[in-house]
Structures are given as structure tokens and as C-alpha cells.
Amino acid sequence: MNRANVIATMLFYVGILLVILGIVLGFEFGLIKVFGQTKMGWAMFFDWALKGVISGLLFIGISEIIKLLAYIKNLLKRNQL
């Protein structure tokens, strides 16, 4: 009865990917060239990084909810027999 929930696992990995992509894109879009010098635009970095982290954590949270619901469903099935 201990089956892995494929949807929850996929959502978890998508969440991890979104967090990593948000931080990487934050660094990429945060670099600004000013008069030939490259500087870090921290506002742009935090904008992209926070969007990526928040959306990634939402996906991870939804995957945990699905895991818990599947666990509760399996417990109810086991107790009905």
C-alpha cells in the first residue's frame, strides 16, 4: 500500500527547479553594464529571486498536501477492510 505518488513527486521537483531558476535568473538579469563596467542591480536580483523562491515553495507545499491526502486515503482504505 505504500505507493509513491507520481504527481506529488513531480510537483516537488518542479518546485525545486523553480527555486533554482529564480536565483540563477536573478543573478543573470541583475547584472547591469554601466559605462563599460558590470555592476549588480540588487533590486532586479531580489525581484527575480523572490518570485522564483515563492513560486517554488508554493509548488513544494502543494506536493506535500497531495502526499498527506494520499496517505490519509490509504489509511482510510486500510481501516475499512
C-alpha contacts under 8 A as a table, 3 or more apart, distances in Angstrom:
res1	aa1	res2	aa2	distance
1	M	74	N	7.05
4	A	9	T	7.85
5	N	8	A	5.50
5	N	9	T	6.30
5	N	67	K	6.78
5	N	70	A	7.52
6	V	9	T	5.13
6	V	10	M	6.12
7	I	10	M	5.12
7	I	11	L	6.14
7	I	63	S	7.51
8	A	11	L	5.17
8	A	12	F	6.13
8	A	62	I	7.72
8	A	63	S	4.32
8	A	64	E	6.89
8	A	66	I	5.84
8	A	67	K	6.07
9	T	12	F	5.09
9	T	13	Y	6.38
9	T	63	S	6.86
10	M	13	Y	5.27
10	M	14	V	6.14
11	L	14	V	5.01
11	L	15	G	6.09
11	L	59	F	5.77
11	L	60	I	6.41
11	L	62	I	7.45
11	L	63	S	5.46
12	F	15	G	5.12
12	F	16	I	6.40
12	F	59	F	6.36
12	F	60	I	4.76
12	F	63	S	5.60
12	F	64	E	7.91
13	Y	16	I	5.02
13	Y	17	L	6.12
13	Y	60	I	7.86
14	V	17	L	4.98
14	V	18	L	6.12
14	V	56	G	7.24
14	V	59	F	7.04
14	V	60	I	7.97
15	G	18	L	5.07
15	G	19	V	6.31
15	G	55	S	7.21
15	G	56	G	3.89
15	G	57	L	6.12
15	G	58	L	7.31
15	G	59	F	4.86
15	G	60	I	5.23
16	I	19	V	5.22
16	I	20	I	6.33
16	I	56	G	6.06
16	I	57	L	7.92
16	I	60	I	7.48
17	L	20	I	5.19
17	L	21	L	5.99
17	L	56	G	7.31
18	L	21	L	5.06
18	L	22	G	5.89
18	L	52	G	5.46
18	L	53	V	6.90
18	L	55	S	6.90
18	L	56	G	4.87
19	V	22	G	5.19
19	V	23	I	6.42
19	V	49	A	7.67
19	V	52	G	4.95
19	V	53	V	4.53
19	V	54	I	7.73
19	V	55	S	7.51
19	V	56	G	5.02
19	V	57	L	7.51
20	I	23	I	5.36
20	I	24	V	6.19
20	I	52	G	7.51
20	I	53	V	7.88
21	L	24	V	5.05
21	L	25	L	5.83
21	L	52	G	6.71
22	G	25	L	5.25
22	G	26	G	5.93
22	G	48	W	5.65
22	G	49	A	4.60
22	G	50	L	7.23
22	G	51	K	6.67
22	G	52	G	3.87
22	G	53	V	6.38
23	I	26	G	4.93
23	I	27	F	6.43
23	I	45	F	7.80
23	I	48	W	6.94
23	I	49	A	4.51
23	I	50	L	7.94
23	I	52	G	6.77
23	I	53	V	7.63
24	V	27	F	5.26
24	V	28	E	6.25
24	V	49	A	7.70
25	L	28	E	4.79
25	L	29	F	5.88
25	L	30	G	7.95
25	L	45	F	7.82
25	L	48	W	6.54
25	L	49	A	7.26
26	G	29	F	5.42
26	G	30	G	5.60
26	G	44	M	6.70
26	G	45	F	4.11
26	G	46	F	6.60
26	G	47	D	7.23
26	G	48	W	4.72
26	G	49	A	5.07
27	F	30	G	5.05
27	F	31	L	6.47
27	F	45	F	5.75
28	E	31	L	5.93
29	F	32	I	7.60
29	F	44	M	6.70
29	F	45	F	6.69
30	G	40	M	5.53
30	G	41	G	4.71
30	G	42	W	6.30
30	G	43	A	7.57
30	G	44	M	5.05
30	G	45	F	4.61
31	L	38	T	6.40
31	L	39	K	5.69
31	L	40	M	4.68
31	L	41	G	5.90
32	I	38	T	5.54
32	I	39	K	5.22
32	I	40	M	5.97
32	I	41	G	6.19
33	K	36	G	5.90
33	K	37	Q	5.37
33	K	38	T	4.39
33	K	39	K	6.17
34	V	37	Q	5.22
34	V	38	T	6.26
34	V	39	K	7.07
40	M	45	F	7.94
41	G	44	M	5.60
41	G	45	F	6.34
42	W	45	F	4.89
42	W	46	F	6.03
43	A	46	F	5.33
43	A	47	D	6.06
44	M	47	D	5.00
44	M	48	W	6.33
45	F	48	W	5.48
45	F	49	A	5.95
46	F	49	A	4.96
46	F	50	L	5.64
47	D	50	L	5.54
47	D	51	K	6.26
48	W	51	K	5.23
48	W	52	G	6.19
49	A	52	G	5.16
49	A	53	V	6.09
50	L	53	V	5.06
50	L	54	I	5.91
51	K	54	I	5.32
51	K	55	S	6.10
52	G	55	S	5.36
52	G	56	G	5.90
53	V	56	G	5.07
53	V	57	L	6.01
54	I	57	L	5.19
54	I	58	L	6.24
55	S	58	L	5.06
55	S	59	F	6.41
56	G	59	F	5.19
56	G	60	I	6.28
57	L	60	I	4.93
57	L	61	G	5.99
58	L	61	G	5.03
58	L	62	I	6.18
59	F	62	I	5.15
59	F	63	S	6.22
60	I	63	S	5.10
60	I	64	E	6.33
61	G	64	E	5.11
61	G	65	I	6.32
62	I	65	I	5.05
62	I	66	I	6.28
63	S	66	I	5.09
63	S	67	K	6.22
64	E	67	K	4.99
64	E	68	L	6.21
65	I	68	L	5.15
65	I	69	L	6.16
66	I	69	L	5.08
66	I	70	A	6.15
67	K	70	A	5.19
67	K	71	Y	6.17
68	L	71	Y	4.98
68	L	72	I	6.16
69	L	72	I	5.10
69	L	73	K	6.10
70	A	73	K	5.00
70	A	74	N	6.17
71	Y	74	N	5.15
71	Y	75	L	6.24
72	I	75	L	5.03
72	I	76	L	6.18
73	K	76	L	5.17
73	K	77	K	6.17
74	N	77	K	5.06
74	N	78	R	6.12
75	L	78	R	5.12
75	L	79	N	6.20
76	L	79	N	5.20
76	L	80	Q	6.21
77	K	80	Q	5.34
77	K	81	L	6.83
78	R	81	L	5.78
